[in-house]
Amino acid sequence: MKYDIIVIGAGIVGLSAALKILEKNPALKLLILEKENQVAKHQTGNNSGVIHSGIYYKPGSLKATNCLNGYKMLLDFCDKNNILYDICGKIIVATSDEEIPYMNNLYERGKQNGLTGLKILSKGKIKEIEPHVDCKSAIYVPQTGIIDYTEVSNKYLELILGYGSSIKFNETVSDIKIKTDYCEVITGNASYQSNFLVTCAGLHSDRIAKMTHPQLQLKIIPFRGEYYKIKEDKNYLVKNLIYPVPNPEFPFLGVHFTRMIGGEREAGPNAVLSFKREGYTKTSFSLKDTLETFAYPGFHKVMKKNWKVGIGEFYRSYYKSAFVKALQKLVPEIQKDDLITGGAGIRAQACSRDGGLLDDFYIVEDKRIFHVCNAPSPAATSSLSIGDYLANKVLSNL
């Protein structure tokens, strides 16, 4: 079972990398290995389905560059393949005078990233866009949209298979060995060889990377994001997307309102430390995952710096009324009885040993392997751009 290229992970980033490699060289023999029984099972399939504009990201960063490039590539791809999306725009609202300077910084950052049509809105204009929002000021971001990323991922796979490449599900990687002239990937079922290897393992990216780079200086810390669904008769409270000004000290965007591509409305997510890397409920627990997190020096430093925020997130997780109170800062009319429990997702947050929460894409390169160790939001929006970058790197090394 010898291949030119093996891709580990069938989330949206792994699939986009495989697709872009094959678009550039259709003759390559490529295999995708996925431990689940379908694509997009974790981060890709459990997010809020937003097409991000690029307003949040530091100009010149990999996040900013790939989001801006990937945005256009994604829309072109969807137009070509008849995938439904809606560029509905969103507002980022400042609910206090203290948040206005941060909001203005976002506005300037968006302009630096090349976004056009951004507007600082008066209260009257805000009411025209979102009649039920109450805030001091807001930014209107016309580029933001909504989509179903699982549908996008399935289309990526369809095109990959059309090139004659293959995917094997239920294949959990247990080891990777670098030989003189090939890589060997060992799973619970078989052994596979390739000239080159790309790993996009999401919540397990650090563990996979450490198979070949044991001194890797980061750890994945899982954070669960929980959602509520708004009852259908209250959907009128949210027309499109309503976001708060994010806490600049924390790498998450805060609880917000999202109109989904199917028409339903969601509220959330929060950001609660998870005791299991794939723990989608409050009672999910893995001793191995928990011990790894709490034994990591970087995690101690994160908690020392952010313990108040962490306690607040746990409190909102277990007390619906506290969650609702956070939502009422954006839409005062929303009530506890308007919400029903929705789904949850897990963010793979990379943490360095010195306590830094990595906010940008992070890729470990070797002559035969590329490990995508950190691909945070907006990785789904950016997927084709990231895939293009990885494809160029891989093909230049083959």
Secondary structure, DSSP 8 states (H G I E B T S, - for coil): -EEEEEEE--SHHHHHHHHHHHHH-TTS-EEEE-SSSSSS-STGGGS--EE--STTS-TTSHHHHHHHHHHHHHHHHHHHHT--EE---EEEEE-SGGGHHHHHHHHHHHHHTT--S-EEE-HHHHHHH-TT---SEEEEETT-EEE-HHHHHHHHHHHHHHTT-EEE-S--EEEEEE-SS-EEEEESS-EEEEEEEEE--GGGHHHHHTTT-TT--EEEEEEEEEEEEE-GGGGGG-SSEEEE---TTSSS--SEEEE-TTS-EEEE---EE-SSTT--STT---HHHHHHHHH-HHHHHHHHHHHHHHHHHHHHHH-HHHHHHHHHTT-TT--GGGEEEEEEEEEEEEEETTS-B--S-EEEE-SSEEEEEE--TTTTTTHHHHHHHHHHHHHHH-
